[in-house]
Amino acid sequence: MDRIFSKQENSYIGMVQQLQVHAEGIPISHLAKTLNIDEKSALYYAEKFSQDYQGIAIEYGPWDAVLYRQPVATLNQIYASILQNNLCFNLLKVLFEDEEISSINQLADQLYINKSYCSDLITRINQVFVDYQVDIKIETQPLQLSGDEGIIRLFFAVLYYKAQYLTSEEILGKNANLIQGIFQSLSASRYYFPIEEQYYFLAQFHVNRHRYETGHPLKLPSMLSQSELVTQFKQLYYQRFRESLTWEEIYNYFFPFLMNERIAINNADLAYLEMETPRLAQANYNLYQSLVDLFKRYGLAQPSKQTILLIHNYLIWDLKIKFTVPFFLNIYSEMTTLALEQFPEFYHDLYREIECYVNSLKIKHCDIAYITSQIILLWDGLMLVLLDMGKKPLTLAVFQTSSIIKVQATAHVLQTELPKHVRVEIVNNEQEIASLKADLVLTDNLQVTQLTDSFYYLEGLPTLNDLLALKKLIYHLQA
């Protein structure tokens, strides 16, 4: 990506990637190795990064400095700022938004650069599009975007989404209720295929509306009116707003959310697609059997057929460009990072099964890592089960001077309210605590508190605040 980003910008993006992996911060010596530069250069770029972008800071130690993220900005916001400051993406944004610009001279003036440098930037951008087989080109006579209209819309939606050029409020404008209603109707139309980020939908809607209203319509497919998904959406829209949309408006405003006939709304729909495509049927069967075996190995409940539907739609959905266009960095959410860190063995096993499935269907340019983490996150209850499985067993000893009935009541509350991997045992003396090798002791005996570093003092039954405090203490003991 040297054609798009400067050496300094590439170093910033590399640091964002490292901070995604090392949330606690990354030593400059380690950063130098990952960026393949010397430590002096790494420190220089890190210091420039901290000066240029809010949320990046450096802590200097006696032997090494540590780059870390401050909570005032997320990594997505920092990455968006890098894109906003990049000249190539600013050129694309200006060209997309201003249809009146028809010459390189006008474009150069808008960007406050000279004509030859502007021409050089256009050549660089076009070459990157060619290198990554993205069907978009900047024509110069006259100056305009050309290529596949659907790809143009997908690409610029991703750009607006990643660079956060507009806030949700700015996109909504005076049509807040209208677009919110459309979003709800869209979500209802594909109940089993959740749209993750509402802001991404708004970015795509903004791009679609702009292209349609500036004279760049999509070619209307002849079979659109026979699509069950589109028909269902059309009915939901009418029920909400009491007005009808034309097929052309639906296709242009809501591309590509309603436009892929290979998406299955339910299991019956998927079965019909499998009848049409034997290879898909065989791939789905093999994937399901592999998942059953995988879940048995991990002691999990058998997966439902709904899982195949979810994976199928993720792979087939025509927004793969959102995650695979190499212009953009895919910054994981905190939950996705948790999925990768907490249960890597299950993650990698599931990754291999989905990779086999993708290869059997001969699907190209697919971000298997993203799909794997999303399946873990969206699978009902799976995240919680895996989190519980990933924790080592922990023993909590209850030693109180209260009556045995009260002690048993305390133990019952703890066993019910604390995570399943915590084993609660009642002990009667200090010797039993020692033999039990308890990880944590709950007691009202001050003498016992002097015998162990891991204790929680409690008189009587635990309150809600006690339970919260115990959960935090257990979390830190297992960290």
Secondary structure as the mmCIF struct_conf table of DSSP 4:
data_model
#
loop_
_struct_conf.conf_type_id
_struct_conf.id
_struct_conf.beg_label_comp_id
_struct_conf.beg_label_asym_id
_struct_conf.beg_label_seq_id
_struct_conf.end_label_comp_id
_struct_conf.end_label_asym_id
_struct_conf.end_label_seq_id
TURN_TY1_P TURN_TY1_P1 ASP A 2 ILE A 4
BEND BEND1 PHE A 5 PHE A 5
HELX_RH_AL_P HELX_RH_AL_P1 LYS A 7 VAL A 21
TURN_TY1_P TURN_TY1_P2 ALA A 23 GLU A 24
STRN STRN1 ILE A 26 PRO A 27
HELX_RH_AL_P HELX_RH_AL_P2 ILE A 28 LEU A 35
TURN_TY1_P TURN_TY1_P3 ASN A 36 ASN A 36
BEND BEND2 ILE A 37 ILE A 37
HELX_RH_AL_P HELX_RH_AL_P3 GLU A 39 ASP A 52
BEND BEND3 TYR A 53 TYR A 53
TURN_TY1_P TURN_TY1_P4 GLN A 54 GLY A 55
STRN STRN2 ILE A 56 TYR A 60
BEND BEND4 PRO A 62 TRP A 63
STRN STRN3 ALA A 65 ARG A 69
TURN_TY1_P TURN_TY1_P5 PRO A 71 VAL A 72
BEND BEND5 ALA A 73 ALA A 73
HELX_RH_AL_P HELX_RH_AL_P4 LEU A 75 GLN A 84
TURN_TY1_P TURN_TY1_P6 ASN A 85 ASN A 85
HELX_RH_AL_P HELX_RH_AL_P5 LEU A 87 GLU A 97
TURN_TY1_P TURN_TY1_P7 GLU A 99 GLU A 100
BEND BEND6 SER A 103 SER A 103
HELX_RH_AL_P HELX_RH_AL_P6 ILE A 104 LEU A 111
TURN_TY1_P TURN_TY1_P8 TYR A 112 TYR A 112
BEND BEND7 ILE A 113 ILE A 113
HELX_RH_AL_P HELX_RH_AL_P7 LYS A 115 ASP A 131
TURN_TY1_P TURN_TY1_P9 TYR A 132 GLN A 133
STRN STRN4 ILE A 136 THR A 140
TURN_TY1_P TURN_TY1_P10 GLN A 141 PRO A 142
STRN STRN5 LEU A 143 GLY A 147
HELX_RH_AL_P HELX_RH_AL_P8 GLU A 149 ALA A 163
TURN_TY1_P TURN_TY1_P11 GLN A 164 GLN A 164
BEND BEND8 LEU A 166 LEU A 166
HELX_RH_AL_P HELX_RH_AL_P9 SER A 168 LEU A 172
HELX_RH_3T_P HELX_RH_3T_P1 GLY A 173 ASN A 175
HELX_RH_AL_P HELX_RH_AL_P10 ALA A 176 SER A 189
TURN_TY1_P TURN_TY1_P12 ARG A 190 TYR A 192
BEND BEND9 PHE A 193 PHE A 193
HELX_RH_AL_P HELX_RH_AL_P11 GLN A 198 GLU A 213
TURN_TY1_P TURN_TY1_P13 THR A 214 GLY A 215
HELX_LH_PP_P HELX_LH_PP_P1 PRO A 217 PRO A 221
TURN_TY1_P TURN_TY1_P14 SER A 222 MET A 223
HELX_RH_3T_P HELX_RH_3T_P2 LEU A 224 GLN A 226
HELX_RH_AL_P HELX_RH_AL_P12 GLU A 228 PHE A 241
BEND BEND10 ARG A 242 ARG A 242
HELX_RH_AL_P HELX_RH_AL_P13 TRP A 247 TYR A 253
BEND BEND11 PHE A 254 PHE A 254
TURN_TY1_P TURN_TY1_P15 PHE A 255 LEU A 258
TURN_TY1_P TURN_TY1_P16 GLU A 261 ARG A 262
BEND BEND12 ILE A 265 ASN A 266
HELX_RH_AL_P HELX_RH_AL_P14 ASN A 267 GLU A 276
HELX_RH_AL_P HELX_RH_AL_P15 PRO A 278 ARG A 297
TURN_TY1_P TURN_TY1_P17 TYR A 298 GLY A 299
HELX_LH_PP_P HELX_LH_PP_P2 LEU A 300 SER A 304
TURN_TY1_P TURN_TY1_P18 LYS A 305 LYS A 305
HELX_RH_AL_P HELX_RH_AL_P16 GLN A 306 ILE A 316
BEND BEND13 TRP A 317 TRP A 317
TURN_TY1_P TURN_TY1_P19 ASP A 318 LYS A 320
HELX_RH_AL_P HELX_RH_AL_P17 ILE A 321 THR A 324
TURN_TY1_P TURN_TY1_P20 PRO A 326 PHE A 327
BEND BEND14 PHE A 328 PHE A 328
HELX_LH_PP_P HELX_LH_PP_P3 ILE A 331 SER A 333
HELX_RH_AL_P HELX_RH_AL_P18 GLU A 334 GLN A 342
HELX_RH_AL_P HELX_RH_AL_P19 PRO A 344 SER A 360
TURN_TY1_P TURN_TY1_P21 LEU A 361 LYS A 362
BEND BEND15 HIS A 365 HIS A 365
HELX_RH_AL_P HELX_RH_AL_P20 ILE A 368 LEU A 378
BEND BEND16 TRP A 379 TRP A 379
TURN_TY1_P TURN_TY1_P22 ASP A 380 GLY A 381
HELX_RH_AL_P HELX_RH_AL_P21 LEU A 382 MET A 389
TURN_TY1_P TURN_TY1_P23 GLY A 390 GLY A 390
BEND BEND17 LYS A 391 LYS A 391
HELX_LH_PP_P HELX_LH_PP_P4 LYS A 392 PRO A 393
STRN STRN6 LEU A 394 PHE A 399
BEND BEND18 THR A 401 SER A 402
HELX_RH_AL_P HELX_RH_AL_P22 ILE A 404 GLU A 417
BEND BEND19 LEU A 418 LEU A 418
TURN_TY1_P TURN_TY1_P24 LYS A 420 HIS A 421
STRN STRN7 VAL A 422 ILE A 426
BEND BEND20 ASN A 429 ASN A 429
HELX_RH_AL_P HELX_RH_AL_P23 GLU A 430 LEU A 436
TURN_TY1_P TURN_TY1_P25 LYS A 437 LYS A 437
BEND BEND21 ASP A 439 ASP A 439
STRN STRN8 LEU A 440 THR A 443
BEND BEND22 ASP A 444 ASP A 444
HELX_RH_AL_P HELX_RH_AL_P24 LEU A 446 THR A 449
TURN_TY1_P TURN_TY1_P26 GLN A 450 LEU A 451
BEND BEND23 ASP A 453 SER A 454
STRN STRN9 PHE A 455 TYR A 457
BEND BEND24 GLY A 460 LEU A 461
HELX_RH_AL_P HELX_RH_AL_P25 LEU A 464 GLN A 478
#
